[in-house]
């Protein structure tokens, strides 16, 4: 985008539009704060795999 006005015009044109049967939201990206969600911990959950030749 060349200007903030062009960016806002694109947001206004695309926000709340239908895309493949779903309504999309378009807005200005905001920097995320890193402290509001704890890190994910999978503990001893199985990791899949184990496949292979079954002869």
C-alpha positions as CSV (number, residue, x, y, z in Angstrom):
1,X,0.0,0.0,0.0
2,X,1.2,3.4,-0.8
3,X,-0.7,5.3,1.9
4,X,-2.7,4.8,5.0
5,X,-5.8,6.0,3.1
6,X,-5.4,3.2,0.5
7,X,-4.9,0.6,3.3
8,X,-8.1,1.7,5.1
9,X,-10.0,1.6,1.7
10,X,-8.8,-2.0,1.2
11,X,-9.9,-2.9,4.8
12,X,-13.3,-1.3,4.3
13,X,-13.8,-3.0,1.0
14,X,-12.9,-6.5,2.2
15,X,-14.1,-6.6,5.9
16,X,-17.3,-8.6,6.6
17,X,-17.3,-10.0,3.0
18,X,-18.2,-13.6,2.1
19,X,-15.3,-15.9,1.1
20,X,-16.2,-19.5,0.2
21,X,-19.4,-19.3,2.4
22,X,-17.7,-17.8,5.4
23,X,-17.6,-14.1,6.5
24,X,-14.1,-12.8,6.8
25,X,-12.8,-10.0,9.1
26,X,-10.1,-7.7,7.8
27,X,-8.4,-5.2,10.1
28,X,-5.0,-3.6,10.9
29,X,-2.6,-6.0,12.4
30,X,-1.7,-5.4,16.1
31,X,1.5,-6.6,17.8
32,X,0.7,-9.4,20.2
33,X,1.6,-9.1,23.8
34,X,3.5,-12.3,24.9
35,X,2.4,-12.7,28.4
36,X,-1.3,-13.5,28.4
37,X,-1.2,-17.2,27.4
38,X,0.9,-19.9,29.1
39,X,3.1,-22.1,26.9
40,X,1.6,-25.4,25.7
41,X,2.8,-28.5,27.5
42,X,2.1,-31.9,25.9
43,X,3.7,-33.8,28.8
44,X,4.0,-37.5,28.0
45,X,1.4,-37.5,25.2
46,X,2.1,-40.1,22.4
47,X,3.8,-38.5,19.4
48,X,2.4,-40.8,16.7
49,X,4.5,-42.5,14.2
50,X,5.4,-46.1,14.7
51,X,4.2,-47.1,11.3
52,X,6.2,-49.1,8.9
53,X,6.4,-52.3,6.9
54,X,3.7,-54.8,8.0
55,X,4.8,-57.6,5.7
